Structures are given as C-alpha cells and as structure tokens.
Amino acid sequence: MYHVFEEICHNYIAQAAFWGWFSAQAIKFLWQLIRYRTLRLERLVGSGGFPSSHTSFVISTTTALYFKNNGITDLFVVALVFSIVVMYDASGVRREAGRQAQILNQIVEYFSKRNIPVILKGREIALKELLGHTPIEVFGGLILGILVAYIQYFYVYNGVI
C-alpha cells in the first residue's frame, strides 16, 4: 500500500492536481488574513471564495494531461469535459445552494429573535452559505490551474516527463 501512495506522490498529474488545489486554498487563506486581518484556518480547506479551488484542481489536472501527452488526446478530452461540469456546478448549482442556505439562515434568525421555536434536528448551527462561486472566482481558478500545471511542467520538470 505504501508503494502505491509513493507512486501517486511522484506522479506529475497527481502533483499538478494537488498544487492546483493547494495554491487556491493558500490564496484564499492569505487573502482573508491580509484583507480582513482575521486568522481563519477554515479557509485552508473550505469551499467558496476566490479563486475556486475546485476549478483550479480540475483544470491543473486537465492542463497537466495536455502537457504530458503533447496535446489533445482522448484522456485530455474526458478530463476537459469533467472540468467543465465541475466549473458549471461550482458557479451554478452550488452557488444557488449557498443562496438558499443564506435565506434559510435569515428565516431562522428572524424566528429566533421573536422567540418562535425553530426545531432543526441535528443542526444547532447555521447552514453553510459559502458553497459556490461567482463566474469571476471560477475564472480565477481556471487561470490558476493552467499556471500551476504550466510552471510545474516547464520549470520544475523542464518539459521532460
């Protein structure tokens, strides 16, 4: 089992995916720290915000496949299709779910302030509102994902894998 983990860690495509995700999360964390002067460790793993780590994750993987296989291959096209689905979901479905959570949280707060009991089984805290992304956040993840795979391929591996 250790051998499999070691192979994955030394795989260019897996590395590109990890660095695509990690760099987006690090940017979110640093942005929160600098702009709002608050230390929120949740931003290192949490969803939502600029840039989209989901998008950066899948696009860095897709771009790495493009570089490693010298262009458009069947595998690249499959990865691209899945990347488009993830980006659409991030800016569409997940964003709307976040808006719904925001409205539900407002309704619960309204009732609570008026001492009207609200029973939420298994939920003592507010619903998570920061789920999806604006198109700009998704675009930021797209650019970051391409840059991560590009830098890794041409500067870390010198274009040879």
N, C-alpha and C positions, 0 to 999 in steps of 0.2 A: 504494500500500500504506500509506503514512504517513497518508493521508486516512482510511482505514478504522480504523486504530489511534486516530486523533484522535477520530473519531466514537464509538468504543467508550468512550474515556476520558470523554467528555462525556455519556454515556448514563446516566440516573438508575438504571435497573435494573442496569447493569454496576457502577456506583458502589456501589449498595447491596450487591451480591454481594461486591465487593472489601472494603468496610469491615466487612461481617459476618464474613468470614474473618479479616481482619487484626486486628480488635478481639479476637477469640477467641484468636488466636495471641499477641497482646501481653499479654493477661491471663495466659495460661499462662507466658509468659516472666517476667513480673513476679512472679507467684506463686512460681515456682521461685527467683527472686532473693531475695525477701523471706523466704520461709519456710525455705528450705534454705541461704541465703547462698552459693549457687553460681551462677556465670555459665555457663549452658548455652544457647548460641546456637541449638542444635538445636530448642529449644522455640519458636523463632520460625517454624519450618516443619514441625516434627514432628507426627505424629498421636498420638492418645490424650490423656487428661487432661481437666481441667475448665477451661472449657466445651468442648464438642465444636465444633471449627471447621467440620467438615463440615456439622453441623446448622445452625450459625449462617449459613454460606454459603448453603445452600439455602433456609432459612426467611426470611432477609433478602431474597432474590430473590423468593420467593413473596409475601411481605408487600408488597414494592415494587410487584409486579404488581397486587395488590389495591388499593393506594392510587392508583396511576397510572390504572387503568381504572375507578375508582369502584365497586368491589365485585366480586362473583363473576362471572367470565367463563369461557369455555371454556379460555382460556390459563391463568388462575389455577388452575382445577381440575387441568389437566395438571401444572402446577408443584407443586401440593399433593400429587398422587399420587407424583410423583418424590421430593418431600421426605420423605414417609412411608417410601418404600422406602429412602432413604439413612439415615434415623434408625433404622429396623429393622435394617438391615445394620450400622450402627455399634455398636448395643447387642447385636446377636446374633452374626452370622457373624464379624465382625472381632474381637469380644471373645473368642469361642471360639478363634479362630486365635491370639490373643495368649496365651491359657492353654496351648494346645498348645505354642507356642514356649517358654514358661516350663518346662514339663515336659521337653521335649526338651533344653533347656539344662542342666537339673538332671541328666539322664541322662548327657549328655556330660561334665559336670563330675565326676560320680561315677566314670565310667570313667577319666577322665584322672588323678584322684587315686590310682587303683590301678594306674597305668601300663598300662592296657589301651588299645591303639591304637584311635582312632576316626578313620575316614577320611571327611572331608566334602569332596567335590570342589567347589572354588571358594568354600569357606566357611571362613575361618580365624577368624572372629569369631562370637560368639553370635548366635542368631536374635533379631530384634527382638520384644520382648514387649509393648511398649506400643502396641497397634494399635487396639483398640476402646474402647468407653466403657461406663460404668455408666449405668443409667437416669437418675440424677441429673445426670451430665455431659451427657447428651443433652438433658435438660430445661433445663439452664443454657444450652446452645447455642440452644435454641428461644426462650427468653426474650430472650437477647441479640440474636438475629436479628430478632425483632419490634421491639425497642427501637431497633436501628440503623436499620431502614427507617423507623420512625416519626419518629425525631429528624431524619433526613435529609429526609424529605418535608415535615414540618410546621415545622421550624426552619431548615433550610438553604434549602429551596425555597419556604417559606411556603405550602405546599399548592397551588402552581401549577406545573404542568409542561406 
